[in-house]
Amino acid sequence: MKGIDIYNGTGAVDFAKVKAAGYGFAMIKASEGNTLADASLSRNLTEAAKAGLHTGAYHWFWGRSTEETQQEIDFFLQRVRGCKMEMPV
């Protein structure tokens, strides 16, 4: 199954066209580091699902220590808590 990576910098995505082009899933950026929350996460998850794509979310890690990594994990989990997804995080 082909997938697509979506993040805030992608801009407005026509997920119906993505589906029609043969893509089956979208992995959508939720966060980066421990302060950057992707503002388009909720919209992208909703619109991708409406188009019939399976959805998942990811985090861009910058952790340089165990403590920083744990902060990032906590931040990411806070961002995706309650989000409906079918693909892994």
C-alpha positions, 0 to 999 in steps of 0.5 A: 500500500502506498502512503503519503507524508503530510505536515503543516508545510504541505499546505491544503491537501486534496485528500480525494485526489490523493486517494484517487491517485492510488494512495491508501494511507496518510502519515500526518505529523503531530509534533516536533521536539517538545514545543512544536505542535503541528496546527493542521493535525486535526484537520488533516486526520479528519479530511484524510479519513473522509477521503477513505485513507487510513491515517496515522501520526508521527513525531519528529524527534530531536531529543539529545538526552534521555530526559529530552526524549521523554519530554518529547514522547510525553508531548507527542502522546498529549497531541495524539491522545483522543485522535482517531487513527488506524495506522501506528504512531 
